[in-house]
Amino acid sequence: MKRRSFVTSALTVAFLGGNARVALAQVAGAAPPLPGFGAADPENVLVVVQMSGGNDGLNTIVPYSDDAYHRVRPAIGIPATAVLKLNDRIGFNPALKGLNALYAQGKLAIVQGVGYPNPNRSHFEATQIWETAAPDRPQQYGWLGRYLDHRYPVGAKPPSLFEAVSLGDMLPAALVASHVEVPAIGALGAFGYNAGRDLAEKQSAGVLYDGARAGQSPYLAMIASTARDAYHGGDVLRSETAAFTNKATYPKDGFSQQLALAARMIGSSAGSKIVFVSIGSFDTHAGQRAQQDRLLGYLGDGLLAFYADLAAHGLDRKVMTMTFSEFGRRVTQNASNGTDHGTAMPLFVIGGGVKGGIYGSHPSLTDLDSGDLKYAIDFRSIYATVIEKWLGRDPAPILGGAYPSVAFV
């Protein structure tokens, strides 16, 4: 059987935690278990939203009263009259009506000037840095993957096959774990084992995987378990989410529909605790306003519907959502009415259990680092806060060091 027949196109790098070689080594005992930690987790849920492509923070949280902003962005700057004002200095992009409503409800924290030392401006490398929380050294596993490995030591399986999921066709580096299986789900209806139209092949595979004897080989035990999960996972997921009804009207764009599925997976017996979704591309080198405003509209409206849905089910205080992007953009617009790769940016933390407000000062537009904004809050402080204050774990062994927390929770 060819490997391409093994899993559906909606299930990529799914149940081997992103690294088959290391997973096999774990089964064979070649890798030591990761250190454990602390008390049991609370029943909290974390949703991570990747704003892929490098979102321009200055046109997201707009310093509308700063003359320097309007001077360096004569074509793409947002007029003060259009901004959804937060105070006498900054305001939301007018496309972010949904986030403005969540902010008014006290459910949204804005963390300004987020970055890290010696920033990288490559999409791939900067994304890897954010997803592995390792700016200074290569890291094999993602920050959420390491959290899962600590929460479930070798030999301890999560209570649900869908404890952590990526709602997309690819498993992000953030969720790559040493020994915890994480599925990538492109679409609920398509998720499962794929043998094309060959029913006999599928039936034969079911007999093979369900009948494999774990004692035959440590490798076979892991492969058989993984294959059974892939083979039966689609039916299990559809059954577990069938009883949940979304109680909010979601916009029709793909991001909002991802959130609708996230609500079903969180609120149903699937019991997902970590959900990763993405929206993009925010790589706005040309014609920025139209592209970014459209995507920000999807972001804000989708998240507003998501929290209305969760609240209707009594779940909004249980779920925290945080956003990130691999980098911000340059301060000055370019010749194509866009912006080029930059550094620091704002991010959002949302939820009924979040202490809404503005955290950190807006970066200076005149005191720059070679034309880029200077960061003030290390992104690992955001992760440390989420891990400790929301997920109930010691962040130091996961992040490889101690970072001050931010008071949004």
Secondary structure as GFF3:
##gff-version 3
##sequence-region A 1 409
A	DSSP	three_ten_helix	3	5	.	.	.	ID=ss1
A	DSSP	alpha_helix	20	28	.	.	.	ID=ss2
A	DSSP	beta_strand	45	51	.	.	.	ID=ss3
A	DSSP	beta_strand	61	62	.	.	.	ID=ss4
A	DSSP	alpha_helix	67	72	.	.	.	ID=ss5
A	DSSP	beta_strand	84	85	.	.	.	ID=ss6
A	DSSP	beta_strand	91	92	.	.	.	ID=ss7
A	DSSP	alpha_helix	97	104	.	.	.	ID=ss8
A	DSSP	beta_strand	108	115	.	.	.	ID=ss9
A	DSSP	alpha_helix	123	132	.	.	.	ID=ss10
A	DSSP	alpha_helix	143	151	.	.	.	ID=ss11
A	DSSP	beta_strand	164	166	.	.	.	ID=ss12
A	DSSP	three_ten_helix	173	175	.	.	.	ID=ss13
A	DSSP	alpha_helix	199	211	.	.	.	ID=ss14
A	DSSP	three_ten_helix	214	216	.	.	.	ID=ss15
A	DSSP	alpha_helix	218	241	.	.	.	ID=ss16
A	DSSP	alpha_helix	254	267	.	.	.	ID=ss17
A	DSSP	beta_strand	274	279	.	.	.	ID=ss18
A	DSSP	alpha_helix	288	312	.	.	.	ID=ss19
A	DSSP	beta_strand	319	324	.	.	.	ID=ss20
A	DSSP	beta_strand	345	350	.	.	.	ID=ss21
A	DSSP	beta_strand	357	359	.	.	.	ID=ss22
A	DSSP	beta_strand	377	378	.	.	.	ID=ss23
A	DSSP	alpha_helix	379	385	.	.	.	ID=ss24
A	DSSP	pi_helix	386	390	.	.	.	ID=ss25
A	DSSP	alpha_helix	396	399	.	.	.	ID=ss26
###
